[in-house]
Structures are given as C-alpha cells and as structure tokens.
Amino acid sequence: MTQDAEQTQPELSPTDWVRRQTEEILNAGTTAAVDIINRPVVLFTTTGARTGKKRYVPLMRVTDGQSYAMVASKGGASTHPSWYFNVKAHPQITVQDGDKVVEMTAREVSGDERDRWWQLAVQAYPPYAEYQTKTDRLIPVFVLD
C-alpha cells in the first residue's frame, strides 16, 4: 500500500468491540452484517478535527427515511464522544446503510427539531432514553441531509 493510500484509508476504532463491528461490515460489504440488540447499524466515515484522518464510526440507524441522525450518546458518559468534535469541524460525512453509500452533510440540531429526532432515536434504540438519565449534558444529535 502506498503512503497516499494509507493516509486516505479510514482508521478503525481503538475500542475493540467497535473495531470488530467495523471490520465485519467492511468484510461483508454491508452494514447488515452487524446489529446491536437486533437493531440495525449505519457506518459513518468522519474526518478528524485535528488530524484530518478519515475515521469509521458505526452507530445505530436513526432515520426518517430520507435523512439520518448521529446520536452522540457515548453510553450516557459525561463527555461527548471524540467523533462529535470531528463532525463539528468537518460536517461532510460518508454514510453506509446496507450496501448503499452516500455523501451527506451533518448539522447539530436543537429545540423542536432535536426533540423530534430524539424521539426517532429512542424508537430506533430504546437504551438512548436511559443514557440521557445518566448524564447532565443534553446528548447532541446531528441530522445528515
């Protein structure tokens, strides 16, 4: 692999279970290869805020049929996941759902729009509601169009 190819190849997560999920998706060519609690996952590719490196981020599929959401829950931790800052800095995101791959632009939502997407998120993955009770921060939601 050339140095340029290495720089453009997205990095896998240093977290074991996230890296394994991503590898399963990449090996199968579809996000249908993995699920969490029998619920579908989407593979997002973000760009590092400081490094500019591409990074894979598998998250629960939250969609209204046209747009997607990225929920920065980090399991209810008191801090945002590292990918949150990447998306804020570089909102152009690659989205893989199944074997379909599209480029979208993320924007953090608030107010009524966030409330609507939060409801969709909890419907898609009920543990999000519990995660919100574990933290004082309002869990951020990005919508990708």
Biotite code that builds the C-alpha atoms (Angstrom):
import biotite.structure as struc

atoms = struc.array([
    struc.Atom([0.000, 0.000, 0.000], chain_id="A", res_id=1, res_name="MET", atom_name="CA", element="C"),
    struc.Atom([1.388, 3.405, -0.897], chain_id="A", res_id=2, res_name="THR", atom_name="CA", element="C"),
    struc.Atom([1.783, 6.171, 1.660], chain_id="A", res_id=3, res_name="GLN", atom_name="CA", element="C"),
    struc.Atom([-1.037, 8.152, -0.033], chain_id="A", res_id=4, res_name="ASP", atom_name="CA", element="C"),
    struc.Atom([-3.348, 5.124, 0.126], chain_id="A", res_id=5, res_name="ALA", atom_name="CA", element="C"),
    struc.Atom([-2.521, 4.671, 3.814], chain_id="A", res_id=6, res_name="GLU", atom_name="CA", element="C"),
    struc.Atom([-3.402, 8.310, 4.502], chain_id="A", res_id=7, res_name="GLN", atom_name="CA", element="C"),
    struc.Atom([-6.768, 8.067, 2.741], chain_id="A", res_id=8, res_name="THR", atom_name="CA", element="C"),
    struc.Atom([-7.789, 4.692, 4.210], chain_id="A", res_id=9, res_name="GLN", atom_name="CA", element="C"),
    struc.Atom([-10.093, 5.401, 7.173], chain_id="A", res_id=10, res_name="PRO", atom_name="CA", element="C"),
    struc.Atom([-8.835, 4.346, 10.579], chain_id="A", res_id=11, res_name="GLU", atom_name="CA", element="C"),
    struc.Atom([-10.521, 1.702, 12.685], chain_id="A", res_id=12, res_name="LEU", atom_name="CA", element="C"),
    struc.Atom([-11.538, 2.494, 16.245], chain_id="A", res_id=13, res_name="SER", atom_name="CA", element="C"),
    struc.Atom([-9.063, 1.738, 19.030], chain_id="A", res_id=14, res_name="PRO", atom_name="CA", element="C"),
    struc.Atom([-12.033, 0.319, 21.007], chain_id="A", res_id=15, res_name="THR", atom_name="CA", element="C"),
    struc.Atom([-12.073, -3.467, 20.459], chain_id="A", res_id=16, res_name="ASP", atom_name="CA", element="C"),
    struc.Atom([-15.822, -4.073, 20.075], chain_id="A", res_id=17, res_name="TRP", atom_name="CA", element="C"),
    struc.Atom([-16.250, -1.046, 17.770], chain_id="A", res_id=18, res_name="VAL", atom_name="CA", element="C"),
    struc.Atom([-13.282, -2.134, 15.644], chain_id="A", res_id=19, res_name="ARG", atom_name="CA", element="C"),
    struc.Atom([-14.702, -5.685, 15.371], chain_id="A", res_id=20, res_name="ARG", atom_name="CA", element="C"),
    struc.Atom([-18.104, -4.344, 14.277], chain_id="A", res_id=21, res_name="GLN", atom_name="CA", element="C"),
    struc.Atom([-16.496, -2.146, 11.646], chain_id="A", res_id=22, res_name="THR", atom_name="CA", element="C"),
    struc.Atom([-14.318, -4.980, 10.339], chain_id="A", res_id=23, res_name="GLU", atom_name="CA", element="C"),
    struc.Atom([-17.401, -7.217, 9.993], chain_id="A", res_id=24, res_name="GLU", atom_name="CA", element="C"),
    struc.Atom([-19.182, -4.515, 7.984], chain_id="A", res_id=25, res_name="ILE", atom_name="CA", element="C"),
    struc.Atom([-16.155, -3.889, 5.759], chain_id="A", res_id=26, res_name="LEU", atom_name="CA", element="C"),
    struc.Atom([-15.547, -7.611, 5.168], chain_id="A", res_id=27, res_name="ASN", atom_name="CA", element="C"),
    struc.Atom([-19.198, -8.236, 4.269], chain_id="A", res_id=28, res_name="ALA", atom_name="CA", element="C"),
    struc.Atom([-19.603, -5.018, 2.266], chain_id="A", res_id=29, res_name="GLY", atom_name="CA", element="C"),
    struc.Atom([-22.857, -4.261, 4.080], chain_id="A", res_id=30, res_name="THR", atom_name="CA", element="C"),
    struc.Atom([-23.975, -2.935, 7.436], chain_id="A", res_id=31, res_name="THR", atom_name="CA", element="C"),
    struc.Atom([-26.482, -5.810, 7.509], chain_id="A", res_id=32, res_name="ALA", atom_name="CA", element="C"),
    struc.Atom([-23.548, -7.914, 8.780], chain_id="A", res_id=33, res_name="ALA", atom_name="CA", element="C"),
    struc.Atom([-23.949, -6.477, 12.291], chain_id="A", res_id=34, res_name="VAL", atom_name="CA", element="C"),
    struc.Atom([-26.659, -5.336, 14.635], chain_id="A", res_id=35, res_name="ASP", atom_name="CA", element="C"),
    struc.Atom([-26.951, -4.314, 18.258], chain_id="A", res_id=36, res_name="ILE", atom_name="CA", element="C"),
    struc.Atom([-29.817, -5.863, 20.198], chain_id="A", res_id=37, res_name="ILE", atom_name="CA", element="C"),
    struc.Atom([-31.308, -6.938, 16.848], chain_id="A", res_id=38, res_name="ASN", atom_name="CA", element="C"),
    struc.Atom([-31.335, -3.330, 15.638], chain_id="A", res_id=39, res_name="ARG", atom_name="CA", element="C"),
    struc.Atom([-29.561, -2.045, 12.511], chain_id="A", res_id=40, res_name="PRO", atom_name="CA", element="C"),
    struc.Atom([-26.311, -0.117, 12.428], chain_id="A", res_id=41, res_name="VAL", atom_name="CA", element="C"),
    struc.Atom([-25.077, 2.525, 9.968], chain_id="A", res_id=42, res_name="VAL", atom_name="CA", element="C"),
    struc.Atom([-21.382, 3.091, 9.232], chain_id="A", res_id=43, res_name="LEU", atom_name="CA", element="C"),
    struc.Atom([-20.364, 6.750, 9.142], chain_id="A", res_id=44, res_name="PHE", atom_name="CA", element="C"),
    struc.Atom([-16.977, 7.965, 7.953], chain_id="A", res_id=45, res_name="THR", atom_name="CA", element="C"),
    struc.Atom([-15.877, 11.227, 9.548], chain_id="A", res_id=46, res_name="THR", atom_name="CA", element="C"),
    struc.Atom([-12.778, 13.402, 9.197], chain_id="A", res_id=47, res_name="THR", atom_name="CA", element="C"),
    struc.Atom([-10.586, 14.063, 12.232], chain_id="A", res_id=48, res_name="GLY", atom_name="CA", element="C"),
    struc.Atom([-10.869, 17.596, 13.587], chain_id="A", res_id=49, res_name="ALA", atom_name="CA", element="C"),
    struc.Atom([-7.142, 17.944, 14.226], chain_id="A", res_id=50, res_name="ARG", atom_name="CA", element="C"),
    struc.Atom([-5.559, 15.220, 12.110], chain_id="A", res_id=51, res_name="THR", atom_name="CA", element="C"),
    struc.Atom([-7.720, 15.312, 9.002], chain_id="A", res_id=52, res_name="GLY", atom_name="CA", element="C"),
    struc.Atom([-7.663, 11.488, 9.031], chain_id="A", res_id=53, res_name="LYS", atom_name="CA", element="C"),
    struc.Atom([-10.786, 9.591, 7.983], chain_id="A", res_id=54, res_name="LYS", atom_name="CA", element="C"),
    struc.Atom([-12.339, 7.542, 10.785], chain_id="A", res_id=55, res_name="ARG", atom_name="CA", element="C"),
    struc.Atom([-15.095, 4.923, 10.825], chain_id="A", res_id=56, res_name="TYR", atom_name="CA", element="C"),
    struc.Atom([-17.956, 5.407, 13.288], chain_id="A", res_id=57, res_name="VAL", atom_name="CA", element="C"),
    struc.Atom([-20.632, 2.656, 13.475], chain_id="A", res_id=58, res_name="PRO", atom_name="CA", element="C"),
    struc.Atom([-23.814, 3.944, 15.139], chain_id="A", res_id=59, res_name="LEU", atom_name="CA", element="C"),
    struc.Atom([-27.418, 2.884, 15.486], chain_id="A", res_id=60, res_name="MET", atom_name="CA", element="C"),
    struc.Atom([-29.553, 3.516, 12.406], chain_id="A", res_id=61, res_name="ARG", atom_name="CA", element="C"),
    struc.Atom([-31.781, 6.502, 13.118], chain_id="A", res_id=62, res_name="VAL", atom_name="CA", element="C"),
    struc.Atom([-33.572, 7.712, 10.006], chain_id="A", res_id=63, res_name="THR", atom_name="CA", element="C"),
    struc.Atom([-36.790, 9.317, 8.881], chain_id="A", res_id=64, res_name="ASP", atom_name="CA", element="C"),
    struc.Atom([-36.452, 7.615, 5.505], chain_id="A", res_id=65, res_name="GLY", atom_name="CA", element="C"),
    struc.Atom([-34.506, 10.462, 3.872], chain_id="A", res_id=66, res_name="GLN", atom_name="CA", element="C"),
    struc.Atom([-32.115, 11.885, 6.451], chain_id="A", res_id=67, res_name="SER", atom_name="CA", element="C"),
    struc.Atom([-30.062, 10.182, 9.124], chain_id="A", res_id=68, res_name="TYR", atom_name="CA", element="C"),
    struc.Atom([-29.161, 11.141, 12.673], chain_id="A", res_id=69, res_name="ALA", atom_name="CA", element="C"),
    struc.Atom([-25.933, 10.654, 14.571], chain_id="A", res_id=70, res_name="MET", atom_name="CA", element="C"),
    struc.Atom([-26.593, 10.475, 18.322], chain_id="A", res_id=71, res_name="VAL", atom_name="CA", element="C"),
    struc.Atom([-23.565, 11.463, 20.417], chain_id="A", res_id=72, res_name="ALA", atom_name="CA", element="C"),
    struc.Atom([-24.616, 9.417, 23.441], chain_id="A", res_id=73, res_name="SER", atom_name="CA", element="C"),
    struc.Atom([-21.316, 7.753, 24.438], chain_id="A", res_id=74, res_name="LYS", atom_name="CA", element="C"),
    struc.Atom([-23.469, 5.449, 26.570], chain_id="A", res_id=75, res_name="GLY", atom_name="CA", element="C"),
    struc.Atom([-24.523, 8.341, 28.797], chain_id="A", res_id=76, res_name="GLY", atom_name="CA", element="C"),
    struc.Atom([-20.978, 9.424, 29.673], chain_id="A", res_id=77, res_name="ALA", atom_name="CA", element="C"),
    struc.Atom([-20.409, 12.955, 30.955], chain_id="A", res_id=78, res_name="SER", atom_name="CA", element="C"),
    struc.Atom([-18.309, 13.844, 27.890], chain_id="A", res_id=79, res_name="THR", atom_name="CA", element="C"),
    struc.Atom([-19.012, 13.831, 24.170], chain_id="A", res_id=80, res_name="HIS", atom_name="CA", element="C"),
    struc.Atom([-17.603, 11.004, 22.051], chain_id="A", res_id=81, res_name="PRO", atom_name="CA", element="C"),
    struc.Atom([-14.454, 12.023, 20.172], chain_id="A", res_id=82, res_name="SER", atom_name="CA", element="C"),
    struc.Atom([-16.260, 11.800, 16.840], chain_id="A", res_id=83, res_name="TRP", atom_name="CA", element="C"),
    struc.Atom([-18.579, 14.665, 17.959], chain_id="A", res_id=84, res_name="TYR", atom_name="CA", element="C"),
    struc.Atom([-15.713, 17.153, 17.546], chain_id="A", res_id=85, res_name="PHE", atom_name="CA", element="C"),
    struc.Atom([-14.784, 15.664, 14.169], chain_id="A", res_id=86, res_name="ASN", atom_name="CA", element="C"),
    struc.Atom([-18.319, 16.169, 12.861], chain_id="A", res_id=87, res_name="VAL", atom_name="CA", element="C"),
    struc.Atom([-18.443, 19.736, 14.218], chain_id="A", res_id=88, res_name="LYS", atom_name="CA", element="C"),
    struc.Atom([-15.180, 20.551, 12.421], chain_id="A", res_id=89, res_name="ALA", atom_name="CA", element="C"),
    struc.Atom([-15.862, 18.582, 9.215], chain_id="A", res_id=90, res_name="HIS", atom_name="CA", element="C"),
    struc.Atom([-19.601, 18.075, 8.597], chain_id="A", res_id=91, res_name="PRO", atom_name="CA", element="C"),
    struc.Atom([-19.155, 16.234, 5.274], chain_id="A", res_id=92, res_name="GLN", atom_name="CA", element="C"),
    struc.Atom([-19.860, 12.608, 6.203], chain_id="A", res_id=93, res_name="ILE", atom_name="CA", element="C"),
    struc.Atom([-19.934, 9.354, 4.233], chain_id="A", res_id=94, res_name="THR", atom_name="CA", element="C"),
    struc.Atom([-22.936, 7.230, 5.219], chain_id="A", res_id=95, res_name="VAL", atom_name="CA", element="C"),
    struc.Atom([-23.181, 3.490, 4.553], chain_id="A", res_id=96, res_name="GLN", atom_name="CA", element="C"),
    struc.Atom([-26.565, 1.889, 5.193], chain_id="A", res_id=97, res_name="ASP", atom_name="CA", element="C"),
    struc.Atom([-26.677, -1.692, 3.969], chain_id="A", res_id=98, res_name="GLY", atom_name="CA", element="C"),
    struc.Atom([-24.520, -1.624, 0.848], chain_id="A", res_id=99, res_name="ASP", atom_name="CA", element="C"),
    struc.Atom([-25.661, 1.881, -0.149], chain_id="A", res_id=100, res_name="LYS", atom_name="CA", element="C"),
    struc.Atom([-23.028, 4.602, 0.351], chain_id="A", res_id=101, res_name="VAL", atom_name="CA", element="C"),
    struc.Atom([-23.838, 8.321, 0.094], chain_id="A", res_id=102, res_name="VAL", atom_name="CA", element="C"),
    struc.Atom([-22.202, 11.617, 0.989], chain_id="A", res_id=103, res_name="GLU", atom_name="CA", element="C"),
    struc.Atom([-24.202, 13.824, 3.349], chain_id="A", res_id=104, res_name="MET", atom_name="CA", element="C"),
    struc.Atom([-23.751, 16.983, 5.395], chain_id="A", res_id=105, res_name="THR", atom_name="CA", element="C"),
    struc.Atom([-24.273, 16.923, 9.165], chain_id="A", res_id=106, res_name="ALA", atom_name="CA", element="C"),
    struc.Atom([-25.684, 19.729, 11.286], chain_id="A", res_id=107, res_name="ARG", atom_name="CA", element="C"),
    struc.Atom([-26.309, 19.726, 15.011], chain_id="A", res_id=108, res_name="GLU", atom_name="CA", element="C"),
    struc.Atom([-29.988, 20.243, 15.778], chain_id="A", res_id=109, res_name="VAL", atom_name="CA", element="C"),
    struc.Atom([-31.717, 21.881, 18.733], chain_id="A", res_id=110, res_name="SER", atom_name="CA", element="C"),
    struc.Atom([-35.169, 22.793, 20.025], chain_id="A", res_id=111, res_name="GLY", atom_name="CA", element="C"),
    struc.Atom([-38.215, 21.197, 18.426], chain_id="A", res_id=112, res_name="ASP", atom_name="CA", element="C"),
    struc.Atom([-36.143, 19.653, 15.644], chain_id="A", res_id=113, res_name="GLU", atom_name="CA", element="C"),
    struc.Atom([-33.868, 17.948, 18.163], chain_id="A", res_id=114, res_name="ARG", atom_name="CA", element="C"),
    struc.Atom([-36.912, 16.776, 20.140], chain_id="A", res_id=115, res_name="ASP", atom_name="CA", element="C"),
    struc.Atom([-38.405, 15.178, 17.011], chain_id="A", res_id=116, res_name="ARG", atom_name="CA", element="C"),
    struc.Atom([-35.119, 13.429, 16.154], chain_id="A", res_id=117, res_name="TRP", atom_name="CA", element="C"),
    struc.Atom([-34.580, 12.377, 19.767], chain_id="A", res_id=118, res_name="TRP", atom_name="CA", element="C"),
    struc.Atom([-37.967, 10.616, 19.687], chain_id="A", res_id=119, res_name="GLN", atom_name="CA", element="C"),
    struc.Atom([-36.949, 8.838, 16.475], chain_id="A", res_id=120, res_name="LEU", atom_name="CA", element="C"),
    struc.Atom([-33.629, 7.892, 18.100], chain_id="A", res_id=121, res_name="ALA", atom_name="CA", element="C"),
    struc.Atom([-35.291, 6.373, 21.174], chain_id="A", res_id=122, res_name="VAL", atom_name="CA", element="C"),
    struc.Atom([-37.732, 4.474, 18.926], chain_id="A", res_id=123, res_name="GLN", atom_name="CA", element="C"),
    struc.Atom([-34.787, 3.136, 16.919], chain_id="A", res_id=124, res_name="ALA", atom_name="CA", element="C"),
    struc.Atom([-32.733, 2.276, 20.015], chain_id="A", res_id=125, res_name="TYR", atom_name="CA", element="C"),
    struc.Atom([-34.579, 2.481, 23.379], chain_id="A", res_id=126, res_name="PRO", atom_name="CA", element="C"),
    struc.Atom([-31.385, 2.489, 25.530], chain_id="A", res_id=127, res_name="PRO", atom_name="CA", element="C"),
    struc.Atom([-30.800, 6.105, 24.406], chain_id="A", res_id=128, res_name="TYR", atom_name="CA", element="C"),
    struc.Atom([-33.505, 7.183, 26.875], chain_id="A", res_id=129, res_name="ALA", atom_name="CA", element="C"),
    struc.Atom([-31.581, 5.550, 29.729], chain_id="A", res_id=130, res_name="GLU", atom_name="CA", element="C"),
    struc.Atom([-28.306, 7.071, 28.530], chain_id="A", res_id=131, res_name="TYR", atom_name="CA", element="C"),
    struc.Atom([-29.811, 10.562, 28.840], chain_id="A", res_id=132, res_name="GLN", atom_name="CA", element="C"),
    struc.Atom([-30.667, 9.892, 32.509], chain_id="A", res_id=133, res_name="THR", atom_name="CA", element="C"),
    struc.Atom([-27.006, 9.016, 33.229], chain_id="A", res_id=134, res_name="LYS", atom_name="CA", element="C"),
    struc.Atom([-25.594, 12.406, 32.221], chain_id="A", res_id=135, res_name="THR", atom_name="CA", element="C"),
    struc.Atom([-26.154, 16.082, 32.917], chain_id="A", res_id=136, res_name="ASP", atom_name="CA", element="C"),
    struc.Atom([-25.313, 17.006, 29.332], chain_id="A", res_id=137, res_name="ARG", atom_name="CA", element="C"),
    struc.Atom([-28.035, 17.141, 26.710], chain_id="A", res_id=138, res_name="LEU", atom_name="CA", element="C"),
    struc.Atom([-26.974, 14.373, 24.328], chain_id="A", res_id=139, res_name="ILE", atom_name="CA", element="C"),
    struc.Atom([-26.217, 16.026, 20.982], chain_id="A", res_id=140, res_name="PRO", atom_name="CA", element="C"),
    struc.Atom([-27.985, 14.958, 17.819], chain_id="A", res_id=141, res_name="VAL", atom_name="CA", element="C"),
    struc.Atom([-26.732, 15.641, 14.289], chain_id="A", res_id=142, res_name="PHE", atom_name="CA", element="C"),
    struc.Atom([-29.020, 15.374, 11.275], chain_id="A", res_id=143, res_name="VAL", atom_name="CA", element="C"),
    struc.Atom([-27.457, 14.421, 7.951], chain_id="A", res_id=144, res_name="LEU", atom_name="CA", element="C"),
    struc.Atom([-29.110, 15.575, 4.746], chain_id="A", res_id=145, res_name="ASP", atom_name="CA", element="C"),
])
